[in-house]
Amino acid sequence: MFPELNNLLNITPDRAEQGKLTLLCDAKTDGSFLVHHFLSFYLKANCKVCFVALIQSFSHYNIVGQKLGVSLTAARECGQLVFLEGLKSSVDVFFRAQAEPHPLQFLREADAGNLQPLYEFVRETLKPMDDGQAAWRCPVLLVDDLSVLLSLGLGAVAVLDFIHYCRVAVCWERKGNIVALAHDSGDGEDKENDILLNGLSHQSHLILRAEGLATGFCRDVHGQLRILWRTPSQPTAQRDGSLTYQYKIQDKSVSFFAKGMSPAVL
């Protein structure tokens, strides 16, 4: 995890909030560093994590996790981390018997209608254990990333339904958290993706939006991060507060600074 980002969000692994939906969004840049931050953060917070990884392999996340001080291999072996590797599972779907359920069952359906099998997988994975296993602080669902589901033929409404049911099971019933990444193409031509982002934004308690620089590539400033705190149940005027910082990604950390205050500029 990145201590500077924890300071900006006013959180630590010792006092992680519960019952929250966090939306990670990137536009014209790569926001995966935010995924790595929250994955390592919740593992260090002793939370039970269900990670639906649709973009990269387990080894990729494990290598980055080691740089951030966590071992995904050890977490998976002790039962703290349940990792659904979309790259491998997507192949397994087509070689299983038709009657055998699979979280990504929609991949071999002619009409990809819903994500109920994936929801059932998440709910079963994060259900409380009563057999004397290690007691985790709270359940966490992490998804990287939701936009891929649209590319695989699902509609935005189906993805929003999935997140809604996961919120009920994880955030409300079990006082856990959900963190999900989605891309913003920014051109307004992808209507389904716009519907997905708008729907997720209305449900989220915290939105972290990584954006590329309007001026293009810079060696010392890699982008800017907009942080928006929300309380969905309150009127808009009473619920929103935001901050904007620029950042530079380094090998094992990320530095944040106010706009125009990069050490390279000063």
N, C-alpha and C positions, 0 to 999 in steps of 0.2 A: 504494500500500500504506500501511498505518498503522503507523508506527514503534513506537507504544506496544504494539500487539498483537504485533509482532515481539519486543519486549522480554519480554512475558509468556511467549511461547512459546520464548524463547531461540534465535531463528533470525535469520539475515540472508541476503540474496540471495547473498552470497559463500560461504556454507557451508550451503546448503540440503540437508536430508536426502534420502536416496534409498531407494526400495523401500517407501514408506509409503502407506497408505490413510487419508485424513482424511475424517471424516464431519462435515458441517455440518448442524445440525438447528435448526429454529426452532419455537417453540410460543407461540401467542398474540402473535406479533410478526413483523416482517419481518427475516429473517436474510440478505437479499441483500447487505448490506454486507460480509459475510464472503466471498462469492463474488468481489466486486470486489477485495477485499484479495488473495486468492490469485491471481487472474488477473494483477494488476499485479505481484505478488511474483515469480511465475515468469517473466514476461516480462523483468523486470529481472535475474533470475538467469540469463538467456541460455538458457532451456530451450525445447525445441520443445513447443508447446502445441496440443492438439486440444480445442477447446471445443464441446461439444454443448449448445447453448442452446435450451431448449424453452419459455422463458417470455417473453423480451424480444427486441427486434430488435438487429441489429448496431449501429445508430446509438445506441441507448440505452447499451450497454456502452462504446462508443467515447467518448461524452460524459463518462461517469463516469470512464473511464480517463484522459482528458486532465486531469481534476482531480487525479488521483493520479500524474500525471507520465509516463504511457505513451500511445503512439499505437497503437491497434489497427489502424488503416489501414496504417501503416508496417510493423507486424509482419506483417500478412497479405501485403503486397506482397513482402516479403523472404523469405517462406516460413516464418517462425518461428511464425506462428499460422494454424491451419486452423480456420475457423469454420463449424460446421453450424448454420444458422439454421432452427430448427424451424418458425417461423411461416411462412416462405416455402416451405421444403421440403415441408411437409405439403400444400401446394397442388400442387406439382410432381409429387407421387406420382401423382395422379389423371390427369395429362395425359401421362405417359410411356407408352411402349409397354409392354405387359405383360412382355415379355421383358427389358427393360432393368432391371438391378438398382438399387435405391435403399436408402439406409441406413434409411429409415423405411417400408420395404416393408409392415410389419405393418398400416399404416393402411388399406390397401385389401384386406386379407384378411378373409374372413368370420370365421375363427377365428384371432384374434391369438395365435399360439402361442409365438413366440420372437423374440429380437433378434439372430439370427445375422448378418443383413445389416449391422446397426449395428456389431456387433463386428468384422466384416470391414473395415468402413470405418475404424474406430479402429486396427486392427492395421496396415492398409496405410498409413494416414496417419503413424503413429509408427515405421515401420520404419526402420532405419539406412540412410543414403544413402551410396553409394560412387561418386558421380559428381562429386566435387569441390565439392559445395555446402557452405555454411557449416556448421561442426561445432557443434551445440548441446550443451549440458552433459548434459541427460537429457530423456527424453520425459515429458510430463505430460498426463493426461486430466482434464478439468474438465467436470462435468455439472451443469446448472441447469435443472430439478431432476428427481430420480427419481420423485417422487410424481406428476408429470404423466403418466408412463407408465402408472400404475395407472388414472388417469382416462380414458386412451385405450383401455382394455380389456385391458391385459396383467395377468397375475397376479403376485403378489409373488415366486413361485418363479422365473418367467421373468426378472424384473429381477435377482434375486439370482444367477441363473446367468450373466447378462450381466456383472455385476460380478466374479464369480469368474473367468471367462475373461479379462476385462480385467486382473485382478490377475496372472494367470499371464503374459500377454503383456507387460504394461507394467512391473509391479513386480518380478517375479521374473526374467524373461528379459532385460529391458532396463534393470533397475535404475532405473526411473522412479517416478513418483508418481501417485496418483489422488486427486482431491478431488471430492466429490459432496454436493449439498444434498438434503435430504428434509424434509418437513413432518411435524409431530406435532400431530394434532388435539387430543390430550389427553383426549378423551371416552371412549376405549375402544370406540367403536361401529364403527370402521373396522378390521375384523379384518385385511384384506390389508395396510393401511398399518402396523399393529402388527407383523405378520410381517416386513415389509420392514425396519422400523427395528431390530427385534431381531436380524435376520440381519446387517445392516450393522454394528451395534454390536459383535457378536462378532468380526467380521473387521477392525475398524478399529484403527489404532495411536494415533490421536488423534481425540477427539470434541469439537467445539465446539458447545455448545447455547445458543442465544440464547432467552431467555424474557422474556415481558412481566411487568411488575410485578404482584404479587398485589393491590396497593392500587389498581391502575388507572393512568390517564394521569397523567404528571408532566412538567412542562415542562423540568425540569433533569436528570432521570434517565429515560432512554428504555427501559431494561431491564437485565437481568443476563445475564452470560455465564459458563456453567460450562465449565471446561476439564478434560478427563479424558484423561490419558496412559495408554495400555494397551500391553501386550506380549502379543498373542494366544496365543503359545506357552507362556506361563508360567501357573502356578496363580493364581487370582484374588487371593489374599492377597498375592502377590508382585509383581503386575503393575500395579496401579492406583494412581494418584495424581491428586488433583484440586484445583482452585482455583476460587473463585467471585468475580467482580468485577461491579460495576455499570458502566454505560457511558452516554455521551451522544454522539449522532451530530451532527457539525458539517458544514459545507459540504465541507471537504476533509480532514477527519480525524475520528477517534473518540477520545474521552478515556475512560480506564478508571480506576476508583478502588475501594477496598475498600467493602464494604456499609456504608452509613451515613456515608460520608466524602465525600459530594458537596460541592464548594465552595459550593453554594447552601445546604446545611445548616449548614456550618461558618461 
